[in-house]
Amino acid sequence: MKMTCRLKIRSFIQAVALSAGLSFVFPAFGQLTNSWIMGPNGEGLAQLGTLGGHDTVANGINDAGQVVGTSKTIEGDYHAFITGPNGVSMTDLGTLGGRTSIAFGINAAGRVVGHSSTSGGDTHAFITGPNGRRHD
């Protein structure tokens, strides 16, 4: 494994640990409006933000620093998201017709995997195209 990969994994672990710690401080489901991607020396590299709500959870990161996870929308639903390189600019990946979606991982091409609810209430797995784009 390359050193840069180890540093990004370590940075991701630090961000997750910080997020987990914040969720114990704020009893309202861990209001994570200040989620950060942390650098190898503990410095904040990028603030993730939210999709309009108060909660953001990061679940995966690739070598480019694209982060995926789930974030609460202003309507109160949870949607999968992807960021650009180095955690900049969060994009809502939407759902498969239901109210919720979660992104669990991302590869080097930016293909995101996760699951989403449908309008009928079922849950289905999804995979996106490169950089989180929809397959049409």
N, C-alpha and C positions, 0 to 999 in steps of 0.2 A: 504494500500500500504506500502510495506517495505521501510525503510529509504534508502537502497542502490538503490532501483528503483527510488525514488525521486531524489537522487543525480545524477543518470545517466541521468534522464530526464532534470534536471537543467543543467547538463553539456552539453547535446545535444542542449538545448536552447541557452546556451552561445556560442557554436560553430556556430550555425545558425546565431545568432546576429553578431558575429565576421565576418562571411562570408558575410552577408548582408552589413555590414559596409565597408568591403573591396571592394565590387562591386561598391560602389559609389566613391571610391578613384581612381580606375583604370577604365577608360571609355571603354576599349576594352573588354566588357562583363565580367568584374570582374576577372582578371587573378588571380585565387586562387591557385597559386602554393605552398602556405604556409598555407593550411587549417589544423587546429588542432582540436583534441578532447580536450576540456577543462575540468579540474578537478573542484571540488566543491569550491576551493579557487582561481580559475582563473589560475592555473598553466596548462601549456600545457602537456598533457599526451601522445599524439601520433600525429604525422604529417600524414595526409591522403595521400598526394601526388596526382598524376594524372595517367591517362592511356596513357601518352605521350604528351598530349596537355597542355593547360593552365588553363582549367576550371574544377572545381570539386564542386558538390553540394551534401551535405548529406541530405537524406530525412527520414531516420529511423535508430534506434539503439535498440538492445535488451539488456537483463540483462548481457550477456557475453561481451558486448561492441562491438559486430559485427555491423558495420555501412554499410548501403546501400544507393545508390543514383545514380548519373550519372556523368560521367567524359568525357572530350573531348579526343579522341584518337589522335595519331600523324597524322592520315589521315584526321582529321578534323570532324569526326563523333562523335556523343554522344552515349556512351554505358553505360548500367547499370553495377554497380560493387557491390561487397561484400568484406568486410575485414575480417580478422581473429579476434579472441578475442582481446579486447582493441584497436581496430582500426588498427592493424598491418597487413601488407601485403595485398595490394589491388589486387583483382582478377576480370578480365573482364568477365562479364556474357554473352557477345555476343549479338546476335539479332536472330530474327526468319527469317532471310534471307535478311532483309532490311539494312538500314544504321543506324537506331537509336533504342535505348531501354532506358527505365527509370525504376529504382527500387524505389518503394514508401514505402515499409514496410518490416519488418522482424519479425518472431516470435522467441520463445525461442529455437526451434529446428534448427533455421537458414534457414527456408523456406522463400524465397523471393517472393514478389508479385510486379508486375509492368505491363508495356505494352511495346510492341516492334512493329516495322514496319516489313512487309513481303517484299519479292522481288517484289510482285505485287503492293506495295504501300499502302496496307491496314494496319490497326493497330489492334493488338490482345493483350488481357491480357495474362499474363503468371504467373505461380507459379513454383518454383523450388522444388527439393527434399531437404533434410536436408543439411545444410551448403552450400547452393547455388548450389548443384549438379543438373545436368540435369536429367530429367526423360527419360529413354530409353525404 
